[in-house]
Amino acid sequence: MISYQEFLDELKSLSDETYRDFHKRLLKNDNINVLGVRIPNLRKLAKKYKSEIETLLTYPDDYYEVTFVKLTAVSLLKYEDFIDYIDRCVLLIDNWATCDCFTPKCISKHKEDFLPFIFTYLSEDKEFYQRFALTTLLHYYVEEKYLGTIMDTVQEVDTQKYYYVHMAAAWLIAEITVKFYDEAIKFLKANLSGDFLDKKTHNKAIQKACESFRLSNEQKIFLKGLKR
């Protein structure tokens, strides 16, 4: 396995200054150092070094791309190996982009097994623990069987304290609205009094749902009438 400096040099050889500046603006966090390596290249590196995860995890997280490669490499593992690293991985997430790109596909075949992890992260008073739990539900659990779980979940997270939790909750509700319109309408109607979600998350969910091409104009008009 190459040294950290050699790994960093490999990343820098793939960097793009224009992309770095663009991505830096998207992250909206001046504390994160960005080299400017595009995601396809980062994923190739993760695949290249996935057999050396223990070594990767010893590298300092001085750059966005280093952390990205670590998490992506772990996400390529079989579920039985993946869960040995998941707590260490979630601890590394400190921005929305890293969080949203951390999508371990092995969870899709182990939904029930992974639910306790999701509930644990939801209970943590940490912004990106909660966001990771919500985005994982979004990626793998938006199906009829888990609608009740999801509806309960978005009521438990702190959408008022944490901006990126608020946005993830709205995104998740919007996705349910697109796939299970009638069930989502019942939820949104019940929330018109503000018993479940705060006003901004309620309205943002409707806005994001209305941005989808998968809903009809009539459905969108009705949804907008449910704004608070």
BARO-84285 format. One record per residue (C-alpha): y, x, z. Coordinates in steps of 0.1 Angstrom, whole numbers, plus 2048, in hexadecimal, padded with zeros to 3 digits. Layout:
BEGIN
YXZ
...
END
This chain:
BEGIN
800800800
82380D7F8
83C815813
8587FD81B
871814808
85B8147EA
8587EE7EC
87D7EB7EF
8828027D1
86B7EC7BD
87F7CD7C6
8A07DE7BD
8927E879B
88E7C3794
8B07B87A1
8CB7A778D
8EE7A979A
8FA78978A
8DD776797
8E27867BA
9067797BB
8FB7567AF
8DF7547C9
8F47617E4
90C7447DF
8F072B7E0
8E3739801
905733812
8FD74D82C
90F76E82B
8F777D845
8DB77D82B
8D879C815
8CD7947F2
8C27AD7D7
8C17937BB
89C7937B0
89277379E
87775D7AD
85D763791
85E788798
85C7837BE
83D76E7B9
82D7897A4
8337A27BF
82578B7D9
8057877C4
8047AC7BF
8057B47E4
7F47967F3
7D67AB7FE
7EE7C0813
7FF7A4827
7FC7B6849
80F7D383A
8297BC82A
82F7AB84B
8397CD85B
8567D1843
8787C8851
8887A8845
8A87B983A
8A87A7818
8A278380D
88978F7F3
8747A380C
86F784821
86876F802
84C7867F7
83D785819
83C75F81B
83075B7F8
8147747FD
80876081B
80B740808
7F174D7EF
7D675080A
7B9739810
7C171F82B
7AA730845
7BE751841
7DF74083C
7E172F85E
7DD75186F
7FF75A861
812739861
82473D882
83075F879
83C753857
850735864
86174C87D
86F76085F
87F74284E
8A5743852
8B3731832
8AB71381D
8A07267FE
88573A810
87A71A822
878705803
86571F7EF
84B72480A
83270B7FD
80E716806
7F87027EE
7DA706805
7E96EB81B
7E36D1800
7BE6D2807
7C26D482D
7DC6BA834
7CC6AC854
7C56CF861
7EA6DA85C
7FA6BB86C
7FA6CA88F
80D6E8882
8276D1873
82B6BE893
82F6DE8A6
84B6EA88F
85C6C8891
85D6CB8B7
86F6EC8B6
8956EB8BA
89970389C
8A96F987B
891709863
871701877
87A6DD873
8846E184F
8646F2846
8506D6856
8646BC842
8616CF821
83C6D3826
8396AE82B
84D6AA80B
8376C17F7
8156B6803
816695817
82A67B803
80D6637FE
80564180D
7EF64F828
80B663838
82964C834
828641858
827665864
84466F84E
859651858
85365A87D
85A67E876
87D67A866
887666885
87E68389C
88F6A088C
8B36AA894
8C669F874
8E769F886
8E66C2895
8D66D4878
8E46D1854
8C56DE843
8AF6C6856
8C66AA84D
8C36B3828
89D6B7829
89969683B
8AE685820
89B696805
87A68B814
885667817
8926677F3
8706737E7
85F6577F9
87863F7EA
86E64A7C7
8496497CD
84662C7E6
8656187DF
85C5F87F2
85360B812
872620810
88860180C
8795F282C
88061283E
8A4614831
8AB5EF838
89E5F385C
8B5611860
8D55FF856
8DC5FB87B
8D862187F
8BA61F896
8A663A884
8BC651871
8E065B873
8F864D859
8FC66D845
8D6672841
8D164E838
8EB64F81D
8E1671810
8BD66580C
8CA6487F7
8E065F7E2
8C46777DB
8AC65B7D2
8C664D7BA
8C866F7A9
8A466C79E
89B66177B
87C651788
88E633796
89C616781
8C160E780
8BA5EE792
8A86007AE
8C56197B1
8DE5FC7B3
8CA5EC7CF
8C760D7E1
8EC6137E0
8F15F27F0
8DE5FF80E
8F761A816
907619838
END
